[in-house]
Amino acid sequence: MKNANNKKSDRNEMVRFLLSRRFPNADGLIGDLISDAIDVPDDIDEVAGDAAESDGASDFTIEQTLLILPGHDVAPPVELVSYLKNLERLSLSELSAAYEAEKDKDRPFSQSSSYADFDVWLGKDHLSLEEAVALSHGLEPTKVNLARLEEYTASPFAIAFRARHDDLQRYANREKINGLTVTGFKAWMKKKSLEFPPNWPASNEKAEAINSAGGDDFHHGTRDLFYKLLMAVCMKEFGYKPLSKADYDPHITSKVRNYIKSYKFHGVSEKTVREHIRAAEQHFAKSGFFKVK
């Protein structure tokens, strides 16, 4: 019985955390939602969808968009209750994975101070397997490595890091090598179809290839206008600083993709956004409009 209570407590803690991350201004309501037994309508997801597509919640009646908690005058937004219902549908392992993925955003390896300086690392003659794995994630090997990640047993990033290291170790054993040259590192990345990290040097041949891709299919004037619009959105809406190493924002691609999706334009991947941002930076860097900082 004690074990069951502990599991329920753990579950409530994870649900509370995920709700507070999605709705940071609703802490008081979140605690009440978790502690109070409320009757959530089966069509809550449909109501939430209708509310999201409307110009505002004011177009709906209170009965349609809000659920009144027992003993409370203020009701939570229907989107919050819908998200709670979705979380409650998850198994404990699924909920734990979502919780750990959200926690990963606050951990040291997700901070800008852990980004790799590729100008230094790509100048080395030899990379250890562990260094290569860290660099494949765009991270500083002295700060992000197996030893540093050992404490994060359930972290999705740490699990993926260990799996990639195991895969590279098997590759090295097969090839009878104990490390990689920079050329070998790039070849391994391409062989495994791994995306080059967002902070990969813009002067590298990978970025140059992206910049020159589709020249015949994308008229120069149209491309110039498209890149101006893309950079305007990045800089105006999200404060992005092109080609800035010191202020690089690793989440710019997801921010732009979500911005596009908010206008109901679907089918745009983060990889596509990342490639166009990188190409736009190079397009304007060549004219001296942007400079590496």
C-alpha positions, 0 to 999 in steps of 0.5 A, a space after each residue: 500500500 505504501 508503494 502504491 501511495 509513493 507511486 501516486 505521489 510521484 505521478 502527481 509531482 510529475 503531472 504538477 511539474 508538466 502542467 506548470 511548465 505548460 501553464 506557468 501562470 496557473 500554479 494555484 489552479 494546478 494544485 487544486 486540479 490535482 487535489 480535487 476530484 473533478 468530473 472532466 467531460 469526455 468531449 473536453 478535447 473537442 471543446 479545447 480544439 474549438 477554443 483554440 480555433 476561435 478568436 478568443 475564449 470570450 466567444 464561448 460560454 463559461 459552461 463550454 470553456 471553463 470547469 468550475 472546481 468545487 469551492 472555487 470562484 475562478 475556473 481553469 482554462 479548458 486547455 489546461 484541463 484538457 492537457 491534464 486529462 491527456 497526462 492522466 491517460 499516460 502510463 507511469 513510464 510514458 509520464 516519466 519520459 515526458 517529465 524527464 524530457 522537460 527536465 532536460 531543458 534545464 540541465 547543464 547540457 542544454 545550456 549555452 555554456 555547454 556548446 562546443 567551440 568547433 573552431 577549436 575541435 575541428 582543428 584537432 588531429 584526432 578525436 576520441 570516440 566520446 569526444 566525437 559523440 559529444 560533438 555530434 550533439 554540438 556539445 563541449 566534450 569536456 563538459 558533456 561526457 559519459 561521466 558527467 551524464 552518469 547521474 541522469 539515468 532516466 534523461 532522454 538525452 543521456 540515454 541517447 548519448 550513451 546509445 550513440 556512444 555504444 554504436 560508435 564503439 561498435 563501429 570503431 571495433 569493427 574498423 579496428 580504430 580507437 578514435 576518429 580524425 576530423 575527416 573520419 568524424 564527418 564521414 561517420 556523421 554522414 554514414 549514420 545520416 546524423 544531422 550536423 548540429 545547429 552550431 556547426 561552423 557556417 564556413 564548413 562545407 556542409 553549410 556551403 552546400 546548403 547555401 548553394 543548394 537549389 540555385 537553379 530552382 530558387 530565383 536569386 531575387 525570390 531567394 533574397 526576399 525569402 531570406 530577408 523575411 526569414 531573418 526579419 521573423 527570427 530577429 524581430 519576433 525572437 531576438 535572434 542574433 545571426 552568426 553570434 556564437 556568444 548569444 546563439 539560441 539553440 531553440 530558434 528552429 523550433 520557435 520558428 517552426 511553431 510560429 509557422 504552425 500557429 498560422 496553420 501552415 503544416 508540413 515544415 520540419 525543424 531540419 528544413 527551418 534550420 537549413 534555411 536559417 543557416 543558408 540565410 545567414 551565409 547569404 547575407 554574410 557574403 555581402 557583409 551584412 552579417 558578421 560572425 561575432 
